[in-house]
Amino acid sequence: MTATASHFDAPQVKWLGRADYAATEAAMRAFTEARTARTPDEIWLCEHPPVYTQGVAGRAEHVLAPGDIPVVQTNRGGQVTYHGPGQVVAYPLIDLQRLGIFVREYVYRLESAVLRVLQDYGVTGHRVSGAPGIYVKLDDPFGHAALTGPADPRDPFRGLGKIAALGIKVTRHCTYHGVALNVAMNLEPFNRINPCGYAGLQTIDLAKIDVFTTWDDAAARLAQRLQSQLSR
């Protein structure tokens, strides 16, 4: 393997700590606009102060009662979500063309990274068709049974809680925005929105299902899993 090839093997992880959302989004956009075919990929890990973020397709009626929490318009896909302390947010800045994958595979790999982190804690996560993110069975988060049958169109999330949200932006084959894993949060702000545009969707975190870990541990595991999924 040449030195040039190894230069692009694994994304570099950058730890931003507690970071303002708007400033972080601006930095991601600037990084993506300035990068070239030789710019190494990065994964940014951070935690945001309380903020609602609205995707490009977001509808105002899904923001029910934000109160004193700011609502920030973004250029990512998806609807409204909440970021706050106790949530690990990962922003992979990845050249998909160089990695040799398309957007659908990229989304699958982001979700796979979260599923493996949950497995580390003994939790079984699930995908729901047409609803990006990762979900957990509320009555049996540690059971290994797959979701059975097609979702009820009247209530596709019956019995499920959303533990990780996903929203991305791709420009010139390069990604930004990313994935958020709920570790130990104040979940009340999720009640003030229709999370990801779904009325009544319950949002949970690891602490809610009696998995107690630190932000640092969960973030380190997610960073490692994302590096594995997004390396050549």
Order of alpha helices (4+ residues) and beta strands (2+ residues): alpha-beta-alpha-beta-beta-beta-beta-beta-alpha-alpha-beta-beta-beta-beta-beta-alpha
